[in-house]
Amino acid sequence: MTNIKFGIAGYGKMGKIRELSINEYKYATLVSIYEVSECKHYNKDIVIYDSFENRF
């Protein structure tokens, strides 16, 4: 099966819950997070964006 890449828009309470849900599936990978406020994440492979324009 093909690995599906996900990005999360907003990393508050629901964003963290979504991350946990993504991590439960072996064919899903979290690759980016969009958050306007400061966001520190333990996984350096995940790209953090502060605007939708900077994603591209």
C-alpha positions in Angstrom: 0.0 0.0 0.0 1.2 3.6 -0.7 2.2 5.8 2.1 -0.1 8.8 2.4 1.4 12.2 3.5 -0.6 14.6 5.7 -0.3 18.2 6.8 -2.1 19.7 9.7 -3.5 23.3 9.6 -3.5 24.5 13.2 -1.6 22.8 16.0 -3.7 23.5 19.0 -5.6 20.8 21.0 -7.4 19.4 17.9 -4.2 19.5 15.8 -2.4 17.4 18.4 -5.3 14.9 18.4 -5.1 14.7 14.6 -1.4 14.0 14.9 -2.1 11.1 17.2 -4.7 9.8 14.8 -2.3 10.0 11.9 0.4 8.2 13.9 -1.9 5.3 14.5 -1.8 4.2 10.9 1.4 2.6 9.4 0.6 4.0 5.9 0.2 7.6 7.0 3.0 10.2 7.6 2.7 13.7 9.1 5.0 15.9 6.9 4.0 19.4 7.8 2.2 21.7 10.3 0.8 25.1 9.6 0.6 27.2 12.8 0.6 31.1 13.0 1.9 31.1 16.6 5.2 29.7 17.6 5.2 25.9 17.2 8.0 23.6 18.5 7.8 20.0 17.5 10.0 17.1 18.6 10.3 15.6 15.1 12.7 17.6 13.0 11.4 15.8 9.8 8.1 17.7 10.0 8.2 21.1 8.3 6.6 24.0 10.3 4.9 26.8 8.3 3.6 30.1 9.6 1.6 31.0 6.5 -0.1 29.2 3.7 2.0 31.1 1.2 5.2 29.8 2.6 4.2 26.2 2.0 5.0 26.4 -1.7 
